[in-house]
Structure formats: C-alpha cells, structure tokens
Amino acid sequence: MVAPLPYEPRRFETAARHYVAGRPAYAPRLISRVAGLCGLRDSDRVLDLGCGPGQLAVAFAPLAAEVVAMDPEPEMLRLAAAAADEVGGKVTFVHGGSYDLAPALGSFRMVTIGRAFHWMDRVDTLRRLDGMIEPDGTVVLFHTGHPTVPDNAWLADYRALIDRYAADDMQRSLRRSPDWIRHEAVLLDSPFSQLETVGVIERRHTPVESLVERALSMSSTSRGRIGEQVDDLARAIRETMTIHAHNGAVVEVIESDALIARRPVPIGP
C-alpha cells in the first residue's frame, strides 16, 4: 500500500517567498527537450499541478495554448501570477491541490509536477489524471539533484545543517525512510507505466545567500515550522560555507531531470 503523507495545504505559507531565490531553477534545455519528447504543440493545454511560484508554468506557457497552474497555497499562486505577468504567459491560476482534480478543469496534453508529487496521494492523483489527460498525453515529474562530483563537496556540510534543524519533522522522516516507495514504483503500477527519464547537468555559481534562501524555502526548515531558529540556521549556513565559498558563492553542479510517464502503447495482433 502506498500511504500518502498527511495533507497540510498551508505547509509552504512562510516558505513561498524564499522559493525562487533559493531553489535551483530547472535547466531551460530540459524544458525544450521535454516539450519535444512529449510532442507538445502550441494548440495543447498543460496542467502544472502543485505549481508553487510558477517556474514550470511560466516556462511552458510560450509552448502551449494555455497552462493551468494549480496550488493549494495562496502565496505560491500570488508569486506565480506575478511571474507570469512579467513574461506575458498564457497562464490560468486555480486555487487547489490534487484532491481538487476534476473533469471540470478540462483535458490536457501534459501534466507537469515539480518537487510536489511526494506531497500528494500519488495513487489517487494518477487515477484522477487518467480521466483528464488525452490518450497520448503524459505526466512529467521534474526534479533537481546533485551528482557526486568534487564541485559539490560543500553539500555534505549544508545537508548536515538542514538535517539538524529538521530532525523532528515527521513528514520529512517518512519521505526519507527505507519504507518510502519511490515515484517510479507508483507510476509502474498506474495507467502511466511507460517511463522515460531525461536530464541536463550544469555547473553554476550559487551565492551563499541563495543557500540561506533555499533552507528557508524548505517546509521542514521554514520560519512557519521552526520559528526563530531560522535565524540561527541562517547564521550557521553563512559560517559553515565560508570554507567552501569564493567571493561569496559556491560552485554547484545541478542535474535537472524529468521523469516522463505515458500510457503503454497497445500491442496489435
């Protein structure tokens, strides 16, 4: 059984304003690559589920007829709307989460989910999406990670600080448990069981202050969860990163990847 995490729709209320400045952006090359692999056309509709501050919604807006961006956190939607206004994207915003998915939203060629699938009832979400995605449409899960390369040596110290301040977060512990079922396993048992991954690796220079913002953008170490301890955490990050940073920044190697899930193609007689 794939048990969902407890639903907390306001978990990112205080983290939202730190998200864009802190979280690694998805590589633009990955966006165009996914659009091509999924056959996205400028007449298609895209649903960005758990859109956060709109990074994927804004990125795909020029490539589709419409992007529907959906999130349960009002502050995330406000930030996403502001980002879409800046680029003139064709984005419609809907307040709600995966439990609000319904045919009234219409049909979609592609559904994107970035760093949010683990917060959903994944089995229920895929069942609902099966009735909303076109026959040859896709579900695409986006993620950023860090390859084990010398440039990322600072990451162990950074993660140790996050672990220390998030130690009592039960939801984080559940996601990191050996019993946590990976997204791939959930998808393989869903209608969208034909899987493909694609990724882009880039070297970036990341200011230490962005790493502070990153910590505050995490629900496990947000001000809403750990309160005034965020000031201690921010100070510890700045102090710890002094041995790794040059001119106030660390070198960071980021892998932006996408897990593309389709329905299996029926095998003819």
Secondary structure, 3 states (H helix, E strand, C coil): CCCCCCCCCCCCCCCHHHHHHHCCCCCHHHHHHHHHHCCCCCCCEEEEECCCCCHHHHHHHHHCCEEEEEECCHHHHHHHHHHHHHHCCCEEEEECCHHHCCHHHCCEEEEEEECCHHHCCHHHHHHHHHCCEEEEEEEEEEEEECCCCHHHCCHHHHHHHHHHHCCCCHHHHHHCCCCCCCHHHHHHCCCCCEEEEEEEEEEEEEEHHHHHHHHHHCHHHCHHHHCCHHHHHHHHHHHHHCCCCECCEEEEEEEEEEEEEECCCCCCC
